[in-house]
Amino acid sequence: MKHKKLGLIAFSALSLFLTACSFNKVFLQQTKMGASTKRLAFRTASDSVVVFFSGENHQPVFTRNGKDTIDMGFTIESVIFKSADGNMLNGWFLKPKNTTAAITLLHFHGNAGFLLSQYNAIAPLLNKGFQIFMFDYSGFGFSEGKATRKNVLTDALSALDYIKTRPEIKDTKLVIYGQSLGGHLAAVVVAKRQSQIDGLVIEGAFSSHKDIASYEIPFLGRILVKQGYSAVKSIQSFHKPLLVIHSTEDQVVPFYMGKKIFEKANSPKEFYEVKKCHICASTYYTEEISQKIKAMLAIIK
């Protein structure tokens, strides 16, 4: 009986450990691209799109059925830069055509996919004159390394260091725009580096790792997941203009988490309540978000 009891305890402990490891992977559901990948096809509502990647920087070219080049309406410069942990990361610098941008957005994307699946969540703002730098965390897309919460934070700080070296942003305002996991991450980054940026936008972000874990698996999730860094804690150290966006119809990150981040934040701040799906605001509220970002930067003296 004693051995059976010890065996049950050991089994329970192992189950908890495996569940915790599995649950932590939910935060980082990356799509990894082999360095030799030269072609990727997918379907949209109206077209069959084939993307060709060329050169050491994996420069993308979008085509219809692998033939006619698609005019994206903006330019994409694919770059490789080094993270502080040594991993080489892939980024895209998106620039509107025929316009000199006054505002640069440093985009932190969500926890799934890679640049090719994430750029649409922020690209509509290019039509309003913003230029956008986005990148893949370690283990995502063509970026080297392993996807971990520690590496993601290091990568985000390194992306900020990299974009600050680009001459195109010298005379622009720099705003970090984080979505979902990237929104949570952005709050942590700006608390460490607020002197290097002009403002922050957080869209569809969870308030902390434990909060979202508890939402997914009540009670047990909060026990199994380590907190690490936290948006609600870090945002209290930020004192520059902040815009928090969250949808009341968000099926991934509950609306109250966006409110929780906002309530913990300092002024100047604004909460923008929207409808539609998770991190869809820039698609459905492009003009409104554009105006709000420009307005919040206007208060900087």
Residue pairs with C-beta under 8 A, 6 or more apart in sequence:
16 224
19 220
19 224
20 224
20 225
23 213
23 216
23 217
23 221
23 224
23 225
24 149
24 225
24 226
26 111
26 216
27 111
27 149
27 181
27 209
28 111
28 137
28 139
28 147
28 148
28 149
28 152
28 181
29 111
29 112
29 113
30 111
30 112
30 113
30 114
30 136
30 137
30 139
30 140
30 141
30 147
31 112
31 113
31 114
31 117
31 140
31 141
32 114
32 139
32 140
32 141
33 40
33 58
33 114
33 141
33 142
35 142
37 53
37 58
37 142
38 52
38 53
38 54
39 50
39 51
39 52
39 53
39 66
40 50
40 51
40 53
40 116
41 48
41 49
41 50
41 51
41 66
42 48
42 49
42 51
43 49
47 64
47 65
48 64
48 65
49 62
49 63
49 64
49 70
50 62
50 63
50 64
50 65
50 66
51 60
51 61
51 62
51 63
51 116
52 60
52 61
52 63
52 66
53 59
53 60
53 78
53 142
54 61
56 80
57 78
57 79
57 80
57 90
58 78
58 80
58 90
58 142
59 76
59 77
59 78
60 76
60 78
60 92
60 116
61 69
62 69
62 70
62 72
63 69
63 70
64 70
73 96
73 97
73 126
73 127
74 94
74 95
74 96
74 97
74 123
74 126
75 94
75 95
75 97
76 92
76 93
76 94
77 92
77 93
77 95
78 90
78 91
78 92
79 90
79 91
79 92
79 93
80 88
80 89
80 90
80 91
80 142
81 88
81 89
81 91
81 135
81 158
81 159
81 162
82 88
82 89
82 158
83 89
83 138
83 145
83 151
83 154
83 155
83 158
84 154
84 157
84 158
84 161
85 138
85 145
85 151
85 154
85 155
85 158
86 145
87 138
87 143
87 144
87 145
87 151
87 155
88 143
88 144
89 135
89 136
89 137
89 138
89 143
89 144
89 155
89 158
89 159
90 115
90 135
90 136
90 141
90 142
90 143
91 115
91 133
91 134
91 135
91 136
91 159
91 162
92 115
92 119
92 133
92 134
92 135
93 131
93 132
93 133
93 166
93 168
94 119
94 123
94 126
94 131
94 132
94 133
94 134
95 101
95 126
95 131
95 132
95 168
96 126
96 127
96 129
96 130
96 131
99 129
101 129
101 130
101 131
101 168
101 172
102 129
102 171
102 172
102 173
103 129
103 130
103 131
103 172
103 173
103 174
103 175
103 293
103 294
103 297
104 130
104 131
104 132
104 133
104 163
104 168
104 169
104 172
104 173
104 174
104 175
105 122
105 125
105 130
105 131
105 132
105 133
105 175
105 176
105 177
105 201
106 132
106 133
106 134
106 159
106 160
106 163
106 174
106 175
106 176
106 177
106 197
107 122
107 132
107 133
107 134
107 135
107 177
107 178
107 179
107 182
108 134
108 156
108 159
108 176
108 177
108 178
108 179
108 181
108 182
108 183
108 185
108 186
108 189
109 115
109 118
109 121
109 122
109 134
109 136
109 179
109 180
109 181
109 182
110 118
110 121
110 179
110 180
110 181
110 182
110 279
111 180
111 181
113 140
114 136
114 140
114 141
114 142
115 134
115 135
115 136
115 140
115 141
116 141
118 134
119 134
120 283
121 179
121 279
121 280
121 282
121 283
122 132
122 134
122 177
122 179
122 282
123 132
123 282
124 282
124 283
124 286
125 132
125 282
125 286
125 289
125 290
126 132
127 286
128 286
128 287
128 290
129 290
130 290
130 293
131 168
131 169
131 172
132 177
133 159
133 163
133 166
135 143
135 155
135 159
136 142
136 143
137 143
137 147
137 151
137 152
137 155
137 156
138 144
138 145
138 146
138 147
138 148
138 151
138 152
138 154
138 155
139 145
139 146
139 147
139 148
139 151
140 147
143 155
145 151
149 209
149 228
149 229
150 228
152 181
152 185
153 185
153 188
153 189
153 229
156 185
156 186
156 188
156 189
157 189
157 192
157 193
160 176
160 189
160 193
160 196
160 197
163 169
163 174
164 174
164 196
173 198
173 199
173 297
173 300
174 196
174 197
174 198
175 197
175 198
175 199
175 200
175 201
175 293
175 297
176 186
176 189
176 190
176 197
176 199
176 200
176 201
177 186
177 200
177 201
177 203
178 184
178 185
178 186
178 187
178 200
178 201
178 202
178 203
178 205
179 203
179 204
179 205
179 279
180 203
180 204
180 205
180 206
180 252
180 253
180 278
180 279
181 205
181 206
182 205
183 202
183 203
183 204
183 205
183 206
183 231
184 202
184 205
184 206
184 207
184 208
184 209
184 231
185 231
186 200
186 201
186 202
186 205
187 200
187 202
187 205
187 231
187 232
187 234
187 235
187 238
187 261
188 229
188 230
188 231
188 234
190 197
190 200
190 234
190 238
190 240
191 234
191 235
191 236
191 237
191 238
192 234
194 237
194 238
194 239
194 240
197 240
198 240
198 241
198 297
198 300
199 240
199 241
199 242
199 243
199 293
199 296
199 297
199 300
200 238
200 240
200 241
200 242
200 243
201 242
201 243
201 244
201 245
201 289
201 293
202 231
202 242
202 243
202 244
202 245
202 258
202 261
203 244
203 245
203 246
203 279
203 281
203 282
204 245
204 246
204 247
204 250
204 252
204 253
204 258
204 278
204 279
204 281
205 231
205 244
205 246
205 253
205 257
205 258
205 261
206 212
206 215
206 231
206 253
206 257
207 230
207 231
207 232
207 257
207 258
207 260
207 261
208 227
208 230
208 231
208 232
208 233
209 225
209 226
209 227
209 228
209 230
210 221
210 222
210 225
210 227
210 230
211 232
211 257
211 260
212 221
212 253
212 257
213 221
213 222
213 224
213 225
214 221
214 222
215 221
215 254
215 257
217 224
231 261
232 260
232 261
232 264
233 264
235 242
235 261
235 264
235 265
235 266
236 264
236 265
236 266
238 265
238 266
239 266
240 268
240 300
241 268
241 269
241 296
241 297
241 299
241 300
242 262
242 265
242 266
242 268
242 269
242 270
242 296
243 269
243 270
243 272
243 289
243 292
243 293
243 296
244 258
244 261
244 262
244 265
244 269
244 270
244 271
244 272
245 258
245 272
245 274
245 281
245 285
245 289
246 253
246 255
246 257
246 258
246 259
246 271
246 272
246 273
246 274
247 255
247 273
247 274
247 275
247 276
247 277
247 278
247 280
247 281
248 255
248 273
248 274
248 275
249 275
249 276
249 277
250 277
250 278
251 277
251 278
252 278
253 278
255 273
258 271
259 271
262 269
262 271
268 296
268 299
270 292
270 296
272 281
272 285
272 288
272 289
272 292
274 281
274 284
274 285
275 284
276 283
276 284
281 289
282 289
